[in-house]
C-alpha cells in the first residue's frame, strides 16, 4: 500500500510580517519545518513548497490565488497549509502540523 504524498505549502515573503517582528522569517520557517517534519516522520514522502506571496509562480493558478488571499485578508505570514488546509499562521505550532499529518497516515517516530 503506497502512501499519498502530502503537500506542505508555506506562503510568505522576504520581509517579515509587521505583526511577527520577533519571529523567524518565512524562509527560515520553511527550512525549519522541513527539517523538523522529516525528522519526526522519517522515510515518509512529503512535498514541501515555498511561495513568495508577492511573486507567486505564474504557471500555478492555485498558488497565485492563495497568495492574493494572504495579502487581501491580511493573514499573518508565513501561512502553512497541509493539503490546502491552513494549519499555521505567523508562528507555526509543530503539534498542530503533526496532528494534521497523522490524519493522512503518517506515523511519528519518537525522538
Backbone as XML, in Angstrom:
<?xml version="1.0"?>
<chain id="A" units="angstrom">
  <residue number="1" name="UNK">
    <atom name="N" x="0.850" y="-1.184" z="0.000"/>
    <atom name="CA" x="0.000" y="0.000" z="0.000"/>
    <atom name="C" x="0.896" y="1.247" z="0.000"/>
  </residue>
  <residue number="2" name="UNK">
    <atom name="N" x="0.743" y="2.088" z="-0.991"/>
    <atom name="CA" x="1.584" y="3.289" z="-1.051"/>
    <atom name="C" x="0.886" y="4.454" z="-0.363"/>
  </residue>
  <residue number="3" name="UNK">
    <atom name="N" x="1.693" y="5.305" z="0.212"/>
    <atom name="CA" x="1.184" y="6.446" z="0.957"/>
    <atom name="C" x="1.078" y="7.652" z="0.036"/>
  </residue>
  <residue number="4" name="UNK">
    <atom name="N" x="0.005" y="8.389" z="0.188"/>
    <atom name="CA" x="-0.183" y="9.616" z="-0.582"/>
    <atom name="C" x="0.899" y="10.618" z="-0.176"/>
  </residue>
  <residue number="5" name="UNK">
    <atom name="N" x="1.479" y="11.271" z="-1.155"/>
    <atom name="CA" x="2.475" y="12.303" z="-0.873"/>
    <atom name="C" x="1.721" y="13.596" z="-0.568"/>
  </residue>
  <residue number="6" name="UNK">
    <atom name="N" x="1.820" y="14.029" z="0.669"/>
    <atom name="CA" x="1.109" y="15.215" z="1.132"/>
    <atom name="C" x="1.945" y="16.458" z="0.853"/>
  </residue>
  <residue number="7" name="UNK">
    <atom name="N" x="1.272" y="17.511" z="0.370"/>
    <atom name="CA" x="1.973" y="18.777" z="0.136"/>
    <atom name="C" x="1.864" y="19.661" z="1.367"/>
  </residue>
  <residue number="8" name="UNK">
    <atom name="N" x="3.020" y="20.111" z="1.817"/>
    <atom name="CA" x="3.103" y="21.091" z="2.892"/>
    <atom name="C" x="3.560" y="22.376" z="2.226"/>
  </residue>
  <residue number="9" name="UNK">
    <atom name="N" x="2.655" y="23.331" z="2.152"/>
    <atom name="CA" x="2.934" y="24.573" z="1.429"/>
    <atom name="C" x="3.103" y="25.719" z="2.420"/>
  </residue>
  <residue number="10" name="UNK">
    <atom name="N" x="4.147" y="26.490" z="2.221"/>
    <atom name="CA" x="4.403" y="27.658" z="3.044"/>
    <atom name="C" x="4.322" y="28.880" z="2.141"/>
  </residue>
  <residue number="11" name="UNK">
    <atom name="N" x="3.481" y="29.826" z="2.546"/>
    <atom name="CA" x="3.331" y="31.085" z="1.822"/>
    <atom name="C" x="3.877" y="32.187" z="2.711"/>
  </residue>
  <residue number="12" name="UNK">
    <atom name="N" x="4.810" y="32.959" z="2.170"/>
    <atom name="CA" x="5.403" y="34.018" z="2.964"/>
    <atom name="C" x="6.027" y="35.081" z="2.095"/>
  </residue>
  <residue number="13" name="UNK">
    <atom name="N" x="6.881" y="35.865" z="2.704"/>
    <atom name="CA" x="7.546" y="36.951" z="1.987"/>
    <atom name="C" x="8.918" y="37.169" z="2.593"/>
  </residue>
  <residue number="14" name="UNK">
    <atom name="N" x="9.777" y="37.803" z="1.819"/>
    <atom name="CA" x="11.125" y="38.099" z="2.290"/>
    <atom name="C" x="11.069" y="39.014" z="3.507"/>
  </residue>
  <residue number="15" name="UNK">
    <atom name="N" x="10.186" y="40.003" z="3.444"/>
    <atom name="CA" x="10.022" y="40.930" z="4.552"/>
    <atom name="C" x="9.169" y="40.267" z="5.631"/>
  </residue>
  <residue number="16" name="UNK">
    <atom name="N" x="9.572" y="40.401" z="6.876"/>
    <atom name="CA" x="8.831" y="39.793" z="7.983"/>
    <atom name="C" x="7.516" y="40.539" z="8.184"/>
  </residue>
  <residue number="17" name="UNK">
    <atom name="N" x="6.471" y="39.770" z="8.444"/>
    <atom name="CA" x="5.131" y="40.296" z="8.714"/>
    <atom name="C" x="5.214" y="41.335" z="9.839"/>
  </residue>
  <residue number="18" name="UNK">
    <atom name="N" x="4.529" y="42.454" z="9.693"/>
    <atom name="CA" x="4.584" y="43.541" z="10.673"/>
    <atom name="C" x="4.186" y="43.074" z="12.076"/>
  </residue>
  <residue number="19" name="UNK">
    <atom name="N" x="3.274" y="42.130" z="12.161"/>
    <atom name="CA" x="2.829" y="41.612" z="13.457"/>
    <atom name="C" x="3.722" y="40.486" z="13.972"/>
  </residue>
  <residue number="20" name="UNK">
    <atom name="N" x="4.713" y="40.090" z="13.177"/>
    <atom name="CA" x="5.560" y="38.941" z="13.517"/>
    <atom name="C" x="7.020" y="39.338" z="13.635"/>
  </residue>
  <residue number="21" name="UNK">
    <atom name="N" x="7.287" y="40.549" z="14.095"/>
    <atom name="CA" x="8.628" y="41.115" z="14.089"/>
    <atom name="C" x="9.662" y="40.252" z="14.809"/>
  </residue>
  <residue number="22" name="UNK">
    <atom name="N" x="9.328" y="39.631" z="15.915"/>
    <atom name="CA" x="10.303" y="38.864" z="16.682"/>
    <atom name="C" x="10.368" y="37.390" z="16.281"/>
  </residue>
  <residue number="23" name="UNK">
    <atom name="N" x="9.673" y="37.029" z="15.219"/>
    <atom name="CA" x="9.644" y="35.647" z="14.755"/>
    <atom name="C" x="10.621" y="35.443" z="13.600"/>
  </residue>
  <residue number="24" name="UNK">
    <atom name="N" x="10.958" y="34.180" z="13.302"/>
    <atom name="CA" x="11.841" y="33.913" z="12.152"/>
    <atom name="C" x="11.173" y="34.341" z="10.846"/>
  </residue>
  <residue number="25" name="UNK">
    <atom name="N" x="11.994" y="34.532" z="9.822"/>
    <atom name="CA" x="11.454" y="34.891" z="8.511"/>
    <atom name="C" x="10.675" y="33.717" z="7.932"/>
  </residue>
  <residue number="26" name="UNK">
    <atom name="N" x="9.921" y="33.963" z="6.886"/>
    <atom name="CA" x="9.136" y="32.914" z="6.231"/>
    <atom name="C" x="10.034" y="31.805" z="5.696"/>
  </residue>
  <residue number="27" name="UNK">
    <atom name="N" x="11.143" y="32.167" z="5.074"/>
    <atom name="CA" x="12.039" y="31.158" z="4.504"/>
    <atom name="C" x="12.735" y="30.370" z="5.613"/>
  </residue>
  <residue number="28" name="UNK">
    <atom name="N" x="13.063" y="31.026" z="6.720"/>
    <atom name="CA" x="13.641" y="30.313" z="7.864"/>
    <atom name="C" x="12.624" y="29.327" z="8.444"/>
  </residue>
  <residue number="29" name="UNK">
    <atom name="N" x="11.375" y="29.735" z="8.498"/>
    <atom name="CA" x="10.313" y="28.845" z="8.983"/>
    <atom name="C" x="10.158" y="27.657" z="8.054"/>
  </residue>
  <residue number="30" name="UNK">
    <atom name="N" x="10.193" y="27.905" z="6.745"/>
    <atom name="CA" x="10.113" y="26.827" z="5.756"/>
    <atom name="C" x="11.230" y="25.806" z="5.977"/>
  </residue>
  <residue number="31" name="UNK">
    <atom name="N" x="12.451" y="26.277" z="6.112"/>
    <atom name="CA" x="13.600" y="25.391" z="6.304"/>
    <atom name="C" x="13.497" y="24.628" z="7.624"/>
  </residue>
  <residue number="32" name="UNK">
    <atom name="N" x="13.068" y="25.314" z="8.674"/>
    <atom name="CA" x="12.920" y="24.698" z="9.987"/>
    <atom name="C" x="11.827" y="23.627" z="9.957"/>
  </residue>
  <residue number="33" name="UNK">
    <atom name="N" x="10.694" y="23.942" z="9.336"/>
    <atom name="CA" x="9.607" y="22.961" z="9.250"/>
    <atom name="C" x="10.020" y="21.726" z="8.459"/>
  </residue>
  <residue number="34" name="UNK">
    <atom name="N" x="10.702" y="21.933" z="7.345"/>
    <atom name="CA" x="11.140" y="20.801" z="6.535"/>
    <atom name="C" x="12.042" y="19.873" z="7.356"/>
  </residue>
  <residue number="35" name="UNK">
    <atom name="N" x="12.968" y="20.448" z="8.100"/>
    <atom name="CA" x="13.870" y="19.647" z="8.927"/>
    <atom name="C" x="13.116" y="18.942" z="10.051"/>
  </residue>
  <residue number="36" name="UNK">
    <atom name="N" x="12.244" y="19.661" z="10.737"/>
    <atom name="CA" x="11.512" y="19.084" z="11.870"/>
    <atom name="C" x="10.556" y="17.977" z="11.432"/>
  </residue>
  <residue number="37" name="UNK">
    <atom name="N" x="9.858" y="18.189" z="10.329"/>
    <atom name="CA" x="8.876" y="17.207" z="9.864"/>
    <atom name="C" x="9.553" y="15.952" z="9.335"/>
  </residue>
  <residue number="38" name="UNK">
    <atom name="N" x="10.624" y="16.117" z="8.578"/>
    <atom name="CA" x="11.307" y="14.925" z="8.053"/>
    <atom name="C" x="12.005" y="14.145" z="9.171"/>
  </residue>
  <residue number="39" name="UNK">
    <atom name="N" x="12.368" y="14.820" z="10.255"/>
    <atom name="CA" x="12.937" y="14.132" z="11.414"/>
    <atom name="C" x="11.848" y="13.373" z="12.179"/>
  </residue>
  <residue number="40" name="UNK">
    <atom name="N" x="10.689" y="13.979" z="12.304"/>
    <atom name="CA" x="9.578" y="13.371" z="13.060"/>
    <atom name="C" x="8.944" y="12.216" z="12.287"/>
  </residue>
  <residue number="41" name="UNK">
    <atom name="N" x="8.916" y="12.329" z="10.954"/>
    <atom name="CA" x="8.303" y="11.311" z="10.097"/>
    <atom name="C" x="9.336" y="10.812" z="9.080"/>
  </residue>
  <residue number="42" name="UNK">
    <atom name="N" x="10.379" y="10.105" z="9.554"/>
    <atom name="CA" x="11.451" y="9.694" z="8.635"/>
    <atom name="C" x="10.982" y="8.664" z="7.610"/>
  </residue>
  <residue number="43" name="UNK">
    <atom name="N" x="11.630" y="8.704" z="6.448"/>
    <atom name="CA" x="11.360" y="7.750" z="5.369"/>
    <atom name="C" x="9.899" y="7.742" z="4.918"/>
  </residue>
  <residue number="44" name="UNK">
    <atom name="N" x="9.246" y="8.883" z="5.044"/>
    <atom name="CA" x="7.866" y="9.033" z="4.589"/>
    <atom name="C" x="7.834" y="10.211" z="3.610"/>
  </residue>
  <residue number="45" name="UNK">
    <atom name="N" x="7.103" y="10.066" z="2.516"/>
    <atom name="CA" x="7.174" y="11.074" z="1.452"/>
    <atom name="C" x="6.374" y="12.354" z="1.749"/>
  </residue>
  <residue number="46" name="UNK">
    <atom name="N" x="6.996" y="13.473" z="1.445"/>
    <atom name="CA" x="6.361" y="14.788" z="1.567"/>
    <atom name="C" x="6.721" y="15.605" z="0.341"/>
  </residue>
  <residue number="47" name="UNK">
    <atom name="N" x="5.922" y="16.590" z="0.066"/>
    <atom name="CA" x="6.260" y="17.589" z="-0.944"/>
    <atom name="C" x="6.201" y="18.940" z="-0.233"/>
  </residue>
  <residue number="48" name="UNK">
    <atom name="N" x="7.360" y="19.567" z="-0.063"/>
    <atom name="CA" x="7.436" y="20.875" z="0.567"/>
    <atom name="C" x="7.515" y="21.935" z="-0.521"/>
  </residue>
  <residue number="49" name="UNK">
    <atom name="N" x="6.696" y="22.972" z="-0.412"/>
    <atom name="CA" x="6.781" y="24.079" z="-1.365"/>
    <atom name="C" x="6.792" y="25.398" z="-0.606"/>
  </residue>
  <residue number="50" name="UNK">
    <atom name="N" x="7.517" y="26.355" z="-1.163"/>
    <atom name="CA" x="7.542" y="27.709" z="-0.612"/>
    <atom name="C" x="7.101" y="28.656" z="-1.713"/>
  </residue>
  <residue number="51" name="UNK">
    <atom name="N" x="6.176" y="29.529" z="-1.386"/>
    <atom name="CA" x="5.693" y="30.518" z="-2.349"/>
    <atom name="C" x="5.812" y="31.906" z="-1.755"/>
  </residue>
  <residue number="52" name="UNK">
    <atom name="N" x="6.489" y="32.781" z="-2.486"/>
    <atom name="CA" x="6.565" y="34.189" z="-2.093"/>
    <atom name="C" x="5.229" y="34.826" z="-2.473"/>
  </residue>
  <residue number="53" name="UNK">
    <atom name="N" x="4.533" y="35.390" z="-1.501"/>
    <atom name="CA" x="3.191" y="35.925" z="-1.774"/>
    <atom name="C" x="3.214" y="37.110" z="-2.738"/>
  </residue>
  <residue number="54" name="UNK">
    <atom name="N" x="4.360" y="37.761" z="-2.856"/>
    <atom name="CA" x="4.462" y="38.894" z="-3.767"/>
    <atom name="C" x="5.000" y="38.508" z="-5.150"/>
  </residue>
  <residue number="55" name="UNK">
    <atom name="N" x="5.372" y="37.235" z="-5.308"/>
    <atom name="CA" x="5.862" y="36.745" z="-6.602"/>
    <atom name="C" x="5.509" y="35.260" z="-6.765"/>
  </residue>
  <residue number="56" name="UNK">
    <atom name="N" x="4.203" y="34.939" z="-6.740"/>
    <atom name="CA" x="3.817" y="33.528" z="-6.891"/>
    <atom name="C" x="4.117" y="33.034" z="-8.305"/>
  </residue>
  <residue number="57" name="UNK">
    <atom name="N" x="4.270" y="31.719" z="-8.463"/>
    <atom name="CA" x="4.591" y="31.186" z="-9.796"/>
    <atom name="C" x="3.454" y="31.442" z="-10.792"/>
  </residue>
  <residue number="58" name="UNK">
    <atom name="N" x="3.817" y="31.938" z="-11.956"/>
    <atom name="CA" x="2.843" y="32.286" z="-12.998"/>
    <atom name="C" x="2.050" y="31.060" z="-13.443"/>
  </residue>
  <residue number="59" name="UNK">
    <atom name="N" x="2.719" y="29.908" z="-13.480"/>
    <atom name="CA" x="2.084" y="28.701" z="-14.018"/>
    <atom name="C" x="1.142" y="28.008" z="-13.031"/>
  </residue>
  <residue number="60" name="UNK">
    <atom name="N" x="1.077" y="28.468" z="-11.786"/>
    <atom name="CA" x="0.241" y="27.811" z="-10.778"/>
    <atom name="C" x="-0.859" y="28.752" z="-10.292"/>
  </residue>
  <residue number="61" name="UNK">
    <atom name="N" x="-2.024" y="28.623" z="-10.892"/>
    <atom name="CA" x="-3.170" y="29.490" z="-10.583"/>
    <atom name="C" x="-3.591" y="29.380" z="-9.112"/>
  </residue>
  <residue number="62" name="UNK">
    <atom name="N" x="-3.571" y="28.164" z="-8.559"/>
    <atom name="CA" x="-3.982" y="27.976" z="-7.163"/>
    <atom name="C" x="-3.058" y="28.731" z="-6.209"/>
  </residue>
  <residue number="63" name="UNK">
    <atom name="N" x="-1.765" y="28.649" z="-6.444"/>
    <atom name="CA" x="-0.815" y="29.351" z="-5.586"/>
    <atom name="C" x="-0.947" y="30.866" z="-5.752"/>
  </residue>
  <residue number="64" name="UNK">
    <atom name="N" x="-1.215" y="31.319" z="-6.978"/>
    <atom name="CA" x="-1.438" y="32.754" z="-7.207"/>
    <atom name="C" x="-2.654" y="33.233" z="-6.420"/>
  </residue>
  <residue number="65" name="UNK">
    <atom name="N" x="-3.732" y="32.469" z="-6.479"/>
    <atom name="CA" x="-4.966" y="32.862" z="-5.789"/>
    <atom name="C" x="-4.782" y="32.868" z="-4.278"/>
  </residue>
  <residue number="66" name="UNK">
    <atom name="N" x="-4.097" y="31.830" z="-3.756"/>
    <atom name="CA" x="-3.912" y="31.807" z="-2.300"/>
    <atom name="C" x="-2.970" y="32.913" z="-1.852"/>
  </residue>
  <residue number="67" name="UNK">
    <atom name="N" x="-1.932" y="33.194" z="-2.630"/>
    <atom name="CA" x="-1.015" y="34.290" z="-2.290"/>
    <atom name="C" x="-1.786" y="35.608" z="-2.221"/>
  </residue>
  <residue number="68" name="UNK">
    <atom name="N" x="-2.695" y="35.812" z="-3.154"/>
    <atom name="CA" x="-3.509" y="37.034" z="-3.143"/>
    <atom name="C" x="-4.422" y="37.067" z="-1.923"/>
  </residue>
  <residue number="69" name="UNK">
    <atom name="N" x="-4.939" y="35.904" z="-1.532"/>
    <atom name="CA" x="-5.799" y="35.813" z="-0.340"/>
    <atom name="C" x="-5.016" y="36.213" z="0.908"/>
  </residue>
  <residue number="70" name="UNK">
    <atom name="N" x="-3.762" y="35.761" z="1.010"/>
    <atom name="CA" x="-2.927" y="36.121" z="2.161"/>
    <atom name="C" x="-2.786" y="37.642" z="2.243"/>
  </residue>
  <residue number="71" name="UNK">
    <atom name="N" x="-2.574" y="38.274" z="1.098"/>
    <atom name="CA" x="-2.420" y="39.734" z="1.046"/>
    <atom name="C" x="-3.750" y="40.428" z="1.352"/>
  </residue>
  <residue number="72" name="UNK">
    <atom name="N" x="-4.810" y="40.011" z="0.656"/>
    <atom name="CA" x="-6.117" y="40.668" z="0.782"/>
    <atom name="C" x="-6.708" y="40.553" z="2.186"/>
  </residue>
  <residue number="73" name="UNK">
    <atom name="N" x="-6.511" y="39.399" z="2.807"/>
    <atom name="CA" x="-7.114" y="39.155" z="4.120"/>
    <atom name="C" x="-6.157" y="39.450" z="5.271"/>
  </residue>
  <residue number="74" name="UNK">
    <atom name="N" x="-4.999" y="40.032" z="4.946"/>
    <atom name="CA" x="-4.005" y="40.383" z="5.964"/>
    <atom name="C" x="-3.692" y="39.224" z="6.904"/>
  </residue>
  <residue number="75" name="UNK">
    <atom name="N" x="-3.511" y="38.032" z="6.328"/>
    <atom name="CA" x="-3.139" y="36.882" z="7.141"/>
    <atom name="C" x="-1.704" y="37.066" z="7.633"/>
  </residue>
  <residue number="76" name="UNK">
    <atom name="N" x="-1.420" y="36.566" z="8.825"/>
    <atom name="CA" x="-0.058" y="36.611" z="9.343"/>
    <atom name="C" x="0.757" y="35.571" z="8.590"/>
  </residue>
  <residue number="77" name="UNK">
    <atom name="N" x="1.877" y="35.980" z="8.028"/>
    <atom name="CA" x="2.685" y="35.005" z="7.306"/>
    <atom name="C" x="3.993" y="34.770" z="8.050"/>
  </residue>
  <residue number="78" name="UNK">
    <atom name="N" x="4.532" y="33.570" z="7.876"/>
    <atom name="CA" x="4.140" y="32.583" z="6.880"/>
    <atom name="C" x="2.825" y="31.887" z="7.235"/>
  </residue>
  <residue number="79" name="UNK">
    <atom name="N" x="2.112" y="31.507" z="6.180"/>
    <atom name="CA" x="0.907" y="30.709" z="6.319"/>
    <atom name="C" x="1.290" y="29.295" z="5.886"/>
  </residue>
  <residue number="80" name="UNK">
    <atom name="N" x="0.981" y="28.322" z="6.740"/>
    <atom name="CA" x="1.350" y="26.928" z="6.461"/>
    <atom name="C" x="0.080" y="26.148" z="6.148"/>
  </residue>
  <residue number="81" name="UNK">
    <atom name="N" x="0.120" y="25.431" z="5.018"/>
    <atom name="CA" x="-1.004" y="24.593" z="4.622"/>
    <atom name="C" x="-0.569" y="23.142" z="4.500"/>
  </residue>
  <residue number="82" name="UNK">
    <atom name="N" x="-1.446" y="22.238" z="4.890"/>
    <atom name="CA" x="-1.261" y="20.818" z="4.648"/>
    <atom name="C" x="-2.412" y="20.411" z="3.750"/>
  </residue>
  <residue number="83" name="UNK">
    <atom name="N" x="-2.080" y="20.045" z="2.522"/>
    <atom name="CA" x="-3.092" y="19.666" z="1.523"/>
    <atom name="C" x="-4.194" y="20.735" z="1.401"/>
  </residue>
  <residue number="84" name="UNK">
    <atom name="N" x="-3.783" y="21.993" z="1.407"/>
    <atom name="CA" x="-4.714" y="23.091" z="1.195"/>
    <atom name="C" x="-5.416" y="23.595" z="2.439"/>
  </residue>
  <residue number="85" name="UNK">
    <atom name="N" x="-5.221" y="22.953" z="3.581"/>
    <atom name="CA" x="-5.860" y="23.375" z="4.837"/>
    <atom name="C" x="-4.861" y="24.190" z="5.646"/>
  </residue>
  <residue number="86" name="UNK">
    <atom name="N" x="-5.273" y="25.370" z="6.099"/>
    <atom name="CA" x="-4.402" y="26.208" z="6.919"/>
    <atom name="C" x="-4.199" y="25.542" z="8.279"/>
  </residue>
  <residue number="87" name="UNK">
    <atom name="N" x="-2.928" y="25.283" z="8.606"/>
    <atom name="CA" x="-2.594" y="24.676" z="9.892"/>
    <atom name="C" x="-1.681" y="25.577" z="10.725"/>
  </residue>
  <residue number="88" name="UNK">
    <atom name="N" x="-1.308" y="26.707" z="10.168"/>
    <atom name="CA" x="-0.468" y="27.636" z="10.900"/>
    <atom name="C" x="-0.444" y="28.987" z="10.228"/>
  </residue>
  <residue number="89" name="UNK">
    <atom name="N" x="-0.361" y="30.015" z="11.053"/>
    <atom name="CA" x="-0.340" y="31.387" z="10.540"/>
    <atom name="C" x="0.537" y="32.206" z="11.471"/>
  </residue>
  <residue number="90" name="UNK">
    <atom name="N" x="1.593" y="32.798" z="10.915"/>
    <atom name="CA" x="2.527" y="33.566" z="11.742"/>
    <atom name="C" x="3.516" y="32.646" z="12.425"/>
  </residue>
  <residue number="91" name="UNK">
    <atom name="N" x="3.229" y="32.265" z="13.635"/>
    <atom name="CA" x="4.099" y="31.377" z="14.405"/>
    <atom name="C" x="3.587" y="29.940" z="14.291"/>
  </residue>
  <residue number="92" name="UNK">
    <atom name="N" x="4.368" y="29.087" z="13.638"/>
    <atom name="CA" x="3.954" y="27.700" z="13.407"/>
    <atom name="C" x="4.002" y="26.889" z="14.698"/>
  </residue>
  <residue number="93" name="UNK">
    <atom name="N" x="3.001" y="26.055" z="14.889"/>
    <atom name="CA" x="2.931" y="25.136" z="16.028"/>
    <atom name="C" x="3.117" y="23.723" z="15.496"/>
  </residue>
  <residue number="94" name="UNK">
    <atom name="N" x="4.238" y="23.100" z="15.839"/>
    <atom name="CA" x="4.533" y="21.770" z="15.321"/>
    <atom name="C" x="3.466" y="20.750" z="15.689"/>
  </residue>
  <residue number="95" name="UNK">
    <atom name="N" x="2.955" y="20.794" z="16.895"/>
    <atom name="CA" x="1.958" y="19.820" z="17.333"/>
    <atom name="C" x="0.730" y="19.850" z="16.419"/>
  </residue>
  <residue number="96" name="UNK">
    <atom name="N" x="0.278" y="21.026" z="16.036"/>
    <atom name="CA" x="-0.881" y="21.168" z="15.140"/>
    <atom name="C" x="-0.569" y="20.562" z="13.776"/>
  </residue>
  <residue number="97" name="UNK">
    <atom name="N" x="0.615" y="20.827" z="13.259"/>
    <atom name="CA" x="1.013" y="20.304" z="11.949"/>
    <atom name="C" x="1.163" y="18.789" z="12.009"/>
  </residue>
  <residue number="98" name="UNK">
    <atom name="N" x="1.800" y="18.288" z="13.060"/>
    <atom name="CA" x="1.964" y="16.839" z="13.215"/>
    <atom name="C" x="0.609" y="16.133" z="13.283"/>
  </residue>
  <residue number="99" name="UNK">
    <atom name="N" x="-0.322" y="16.696" z="14.037"/>
    <atom name="CA" x="-1.655" y="16.099" z="14.167"/>
    <atom name="C" x="-2.342" y="16.013" z="12.817"/>
  </residue>
  <residue number="100" name="UNK">
    <atom name="N" x="-2.211" y="17.057" z="12.011"/>
    <atom name="CA" x="-2.822" y="17.054" z="10.677"/>
    <atom name="C" x="-2.166" y="15.998" z="9.791"/>
  </residue>
  <residue number="101" name="UNK">
    <atom name="N" x="-0.863" y="15.865" z="9.859"/>
    <atom name="CA" x="-0.168" y="14.869" z="9.048"/>
    <atom name="C" x="-0.571" y="13.446" z="9.435"/>
  </residue>
  <residue number="102" name="UNK">
    <atom name="N" x="-0.785" y="13.225" z="10.711"/>
    <atom name="CA" x="-1.197" y="11.893" z="11.175"/>
    <atom name="C" x="-2.564" y="11.501" z="10.605"/>
  </residue>
  <residue number="103" name="UNK">
    <atom name="N" x="-3.395" y="12.473" z="10.299"/>
    <atom name="CA" x="-4.697" y="12.196" z="9.672"/>
    <atom name="C" x="-4.525" y="11.586" z="8.279"/>
  </residue>
  <residue number="104" name="UNK">
    <atom name="N" x="-3.366" y="11.817" z="7.666"/>
    <atom name="CA" x="-3.078" y="11.274" z="6.327"/>
    <atom name="C" x="-2.298" y="9.969" z="6.405"/>
  </residue>
  <residue number="105" name="UNK">
    <atom name="N" x="-2.157" y="9.433" z="7.606"/>
    <atom name="CA" x="-1.498" y="8.133" z="7.756"/>
    <atom name="C" x="-0.017" y="8.194" z="8.079"/>
  </residue>
  <residue number="106" name="UNK">
    <atom name="N" x="0.507" y="9.378" z="8.314"/>
    <atom name="CA" x="1.904" y="9.483" z="8.683"/>
    <atom name="C" x="2.085" y="8.986" z="10.107"/>
  </residue>
  <residue number="107" name="UNK">
    <atom name="N" x="3.182" y="8.279" z="10.335"/>
    <atom name="CA" x="3.464" y="7.703" z="11.642"/>
    <atom name="C" x="4.708" y="8.369" z="12.218"/>
  </residue>
  <residue number="108" name="UNK">
    <atom name="N" x="4.536" y="8.998" z="13.374"/>
    <atom name="CA" x="5.631" y="9.730" z="14.010"/>
    <atom name="C" x="6.614" y="8.771" z="14.671"/>
  </residue>
  <residue number="109" name="UNK">
    <atom name="N" x="7.860" y="9.176" z="14.649"/>
    <atom name="CA" x="8.920" y="8.469" z="15.354"/>
    <atom name="C" x="9.241" y="9.307" z="16.584"/>
  </residue>
  <residue number="110" name="UNK">
    <atom name="N" x="9.259" y="8.667" z="17.733"/>
    <atom name="CA" x="9.600" y="9.409" z="18.952"/>
    <atom name="C" x="11.079" y="9.733" z="18.921"/>
  </residue>
  <residue number="111" name="UNK">
    <atom name="N" x="11.390" y="10.985" z="19.215"/>
    <atom name="CA" x="12.791" y="11.428" z="19.182"/>
    <atom name="C" x="13.403" y="11.357" z="20.547"/>
  </residue>
</chain>
